Amino acid sequence: MTLLDRIQQTTEFILSRVSCDHPIGIILGTGLGGFVNEIEDEVQIPYSDIPHFPQSTVEGHDGKLIIGKLSGKSVIALKGRFHFYEGYSMEDVVYPIRVMAKLGVKQVVLSNASGGVNPSFKVGDIMIIKDHINLFPSNPLIGPNDERLGPRFPDMSEPYNRSFIEKLKLAAKSQSIDVQEGVYAGVSGPCFETPAEYKYLRIIGADAVGMSTVPEAIAAKHLGMDVAALSIITDLGIEGIVEEVSHEEVQKAAKEAEPKMSSIVKTFLASI
């Protein structure tokens, strides 16, 4: 069975459970699952029920597809994403993005928890992603290209929609929330970075680092989607103050900053 056949079967199953009217896609990162409580008239479908869908294996990623309304807009939200470090192929990691496209999604909001490497950042900051550096050992577009998904060589001069970045900043300002703006480095994980790696990431131009988002953004751009993305800074990897960090601490910091993220995203959705 081809990739497009699998996508078609997954899409047909989802549409048999719920209708989608020009939805906006949302992918929720570590510790941000509570955001789905804001979605109205939702239908929740466990990933385990969905044909060909991968399964979340990481704490903080529940594994549910949620379809409903947020800020008056139809949304499809993934409560739990798939990571390369879980052993999934890049095709698996971005499979939900491709299903979203088949369901009519043309705009997607990505979120994550990340480590700050910019010395001006502090734990709890929200960073609007303006660009990324792909440090994964692979790319979701490697292999034969199907033109029905997108071009062989997609342009990446604007991986994150510039007008969305401005709308996110305006949304934050309207809620009196200070935000950062920066470059996200995507790495494979699952170990957190060493002090030397944090230093290297800062030297090459990163402001934050994490283990997701980049493959999804690449696949979304390949499909012609407009992308917005935000990071919650949950730990710091700044030279001289690199501290021991655990997944539990990352989840805790993300959960504490989640109300700010939710407020920004809700206001942003109302503006597009």
Secondary structure as UniProt FT lines:
FT   HELIX           3..17
FT   STRAND          24..28
FT   TURN            30..31
FT   HELIX           33..38
FT   STRAND          40..46
FT   HELIX           47..49
FT   TURN            51..52
FT   TURN            59..60
FT   STRAND          64..70
FT   TURN            71..72
FT   STRAND          73..79
FT   HELIX           84..86
FT   HELIX           90..93
FT   HELIX           95..102
FT   TURN            103..104
FT   STRAND          107..116
FT   TURN            119..120
FT   TURN            123..124
FT   STRAND          126..134
FT   TURN            140..141
FT   TURN            147..149
FT   HELIX           162..174
FT   TURN            175..176
FT   STRAND          180..186
FT   HELIX           195..203
FT   TURN            204..205
FT   STRAND          208..210
FT   HELIX           214..222
FT   TURN            223..224
FT   STRAND          226..236
FT   TURN            239..240
FT   HELIX           247..271
//
